[in-house]
Structure formats: C-alpha cells, structure tokens
Amino acid sequence: MSVAKTTAKLSKQDNSYWASNIRFLRNRHRLSQDELAQKLGITRSKLASHENGQTVNPPIEDLLRVSSFFKISIDNLIRTQLSRMSETKLRELESGNDAYIMGTQLRVLATTIDAENRDQIEFVPQKAQAGYLAGYNDPEFISSLPVFHLPHLPSDRKFRMFPTSGDSMYPVPENAFVIGNFVDDWKGLKPRTPGIVITKNDGIVFKLITIQLENQRTLLLESLNTRYKPYTVPLEDVLEIWSFVNYLSDQIPEAEMTLAEISRHIVAIRETLSAISPKK
C-alpha cells in the first residue's frame, strides 16, 4: 500500500532554534502572540507552545505558515540562530537571496511510505514528467506514481527513479532508468557530481552538476559525451536535485577496444583506402 506523506528532510544532528527564532521574529515585527497567531491562522496557545519549545517536532503545516509569513526558509528557521545575525543579513534572508544557495527549497519533500512506514522509491515515467514539474511537492501527485523497493539501498535516505533519453551521458545507455538520492543541501555537492536536476524551464535532465555560488549563483551542467556543450541554469530555476546512485538498463554496455583491436582497425582502414585509391 502506498501512502503519501510530506516530510521535512532534516538530519538528527540539526540544532533546532525553532522556538527562539519564532519569538525573535515576532518581537522584531512588533507583534503580540495574539496578533501573530491570527495572521498565521493558529491559536494563541499553539503559538505559545512553539515559542516555549514545547513543540519538539513542528507540524509541516506550521513550518510552512511561519516560513511563508516571515519570508525565511524552513532550514534557517530551524538551524540558524537568527538573533545573532546582522540586520543586513536578516534582510538578505527575508528577500530570498539565501534560500537557493543552501538548497532550502528542497527541504520539504513529498514522498510515499508502505504499510510498515518505510520510504518507497517512486518512479517518474516519461508520460508523468510534465506533471512532475508542477506536482513534485504535492503528496497526492506523488502517491499516484509507481513505487518499488531495492533492499540494498540505505533505509535512512530518500531515492527516486527517472528515465533518461539521448546519449549525452554515454556510456550510460540511452533510455536508462537512473536512481537518484535526494540532495537537501546543495553546498554538500562535489564538483561534477552526476545526478538528476529538476528545473522550471529545462524539465528533468541527467548531467554532471557543479554548483557555482560566488558571483554567478548558477549550476553548471555538463555531459559525459563531449559532443554536448556545458551550460548553466540559475539557482532560482532549480526545483530538486537527486545525486546519481545507479541505473537500470536492458542494454549491455559496449566493451572498450584494446590497443591491439584499435591497431587492427587502423590497418584494415588503410588497406581499404589503398584498394579504392586510383592507381598512378
């Protein structure tokens, strides 16, 4: 049985400043608990529980409400002590300039679980890719995707499978199915990490990913096949990143030719050219 759920992908080691940050932001905006609770659409007692630290695992709905109202990413609301930041930096966060650098837009992930509460691997078939761009964070859409399990993959990480097309990532065969691991912090990506990138304008692509933060604020996307030129996409256009884990294919990869085989081919080509060359 597939059950859709929405989860905030935060590690167990994350320090939570959730309570103190809500209290700090409320005071910074000169709001009483009654006023903020009304604006958030929750009760004053519920807001007080958040501010007092009595709510250990905030519901995703409350995370989204507070993040949307204060224009601060969920990641920063939980992991950053906002009261120690300068006014300039706070304004930068509120303007959204920091959200895509940390990949915080990826923090809230719709996923599916089985009857034993285990994450499943969703498969995004070709016909569902257009819908995925709009429904990637919609639990109802995600629950409609085919699911499966691979027992050798770690249970504490999130995986999803996407079909590929073309030969831009050769020697990965055309029409392979790539399994990716959900990336919730882009800063952790090493240069030229292979993976699936979900973008607003280019759709779903399988490339080598390099994050370019200084000045450019872009992702550099490269192909393994050198016939394809690298290109960049703005970070604000990126919806999700899934780092490459493995792939499934019904094609057997072509064997690399040895030096002896290459030499034989060259000799054969020369003989053919010699045979067809006009005699003097």
Long-range contacts (C-beta under 8 A, 24 or more apart in sequence): 1-114, 1-115, 2-112, 2-113, 2-114, 2-120, 2-143, 2-147, 3-112, 3-113, 3-114, 3-115, 3-143, 4-110, 4-111, 4-112, 4-139, 4-140, 4-142, 4-143, 5-110, 5-111, 5-112, 5-113, 5-139, 6-60, 6-108, 6-109, 6-110, 6-111, 6-137, 6-139, 7-60, 7-108, 7-109, 7-111, 8-60, 8-63, 8-74, 8-78, 8-107, 8-108, 8-109, 9-106, 9-107, 9-108, 9-109, 9-158, 9-182, 9-184, 10-75, 10-78, 10-79, 10-107, 10-184, 14-78, 14-79, 15-79, 16-78, 16-79, 17-77, 17-78, 17-79, 17-80, 17-81, 17-82, 18-50, 18-53, 18-55, 18-58, 18-77, 18-78, 19-50, 19-51, 19-52, 19-53, 19-55, 20-81, 20-83, 21-72, 21-77, 21-78, 21-80, 21-81, 21-82, 21-83, 22-47, 22-50, 22-51, 22-66, 22-77, 23-51, 24-82, 24-83, 25-66, 25-70, 25-72, 25-82, 26-51, 28-90, 29-70, 39-69, 40-65, 40-66, 40-69, 41-65, 60-108, 63-108, 64-108, 70-94, 71-95, 71-96, 73-98, 73-99, 73-102, 73-104, 73-105, 73-107, 74-104, 74-107, 74-108, 75-102, 75-104, 75-107, 76-102, 76-104, 100-186, 100-217, 100-235, 100-236, 100-238, 101-186, 101-187, 101-213, 101-217, 101-235, 102-185, 102-186, 102-187, 103-183, 103-184, 103-185, 103-186, 103-187, 103-241, 105-238, 105-239, 106-182, 106-183, 106-184, 106-186, 106-239, 106-240, 106-241, 107-184, 108-137, 109-137, 109-158, 109-182, 109-184, 110-136, 110-137, 110-138, 110-139, 110-141, 110-142, 111-142, 111-158, 112-142, 112-143, 112-145, 112-147, 114-147, 114-149, 118-149, 118-155, 119-155, 119-158, 119-159, 120-147, 120-148, 120-149, 121-147, 121-148, 121-149, 121-150, 121-153, 121-159, 121-160, 121-161, 121-179, 122-146, 122-147, 122-160, 122-161, 123-147, 123-148, 123-160, 123-161, 123-162, 123-177, 124-160, 124-161, 124-162, 124-163, 124-204, 125-163, 126-163, 126-165, 129-162, 129-163, 129-203, 129-204, 130-203, 132-198, 132-204, 133-198, 133-200, 133-203, 133-204, 133-239, 136-198, 136-239, 136-240, 150-179, 153-179, 153-245, 157-181, 157-182, 158-182, 159-242, 159-245, 160-196, 160-242, 161-248, 162-196, 162-204, 162-206, 162-242, 164-206, 164-247, 167-225, 168-206, 168-207, 168-223, 168-224, 168-225, 168-228, 169-194, 169-206, 169-207, 169-223, 169-224, 169-225, 170-224, 170-225, 171-224, 171-253, 171-254, 172-206, 172-224, 172-247, 172-249, 173-249, 173-251, 173-253, 174-251, 175-249, 175-251, 176-247, 176-248, 176-249, 176-251, 177-247, 177-248, 177-249, 178-206, 178-244, 178-246, 178-247, 179-244, 179-245, 179-246, 179-247, 179-248, 180-242, 180-243, 180-244, 180-245, 181-242, 181-243, 181-244, 181-245, 182-240, 182-241, 182-242, 183-240, 183-241, 183-242, 183-243, 186-211, 186-235, 186-241, 187-211, 187-213, 189-241, 189-243, 192-222, 193-243, 193-244, 194-224, 194-243, 194-244, 195-241, 195-242, 195-243, 195-244, 196-240, 196-241, 196-242, 196-244, 197-221, 197-233, 197-238, 197-240, 197-241, 198-238, 198-239, 198-240, 198-241, 198-242, 199-233, 199-237, 199-238, 199-239, 200-237, 200-238, 200-239, 201-233, 201-237, 202-233, 202-237, 206-244, 209-241, 209-243, 211-235
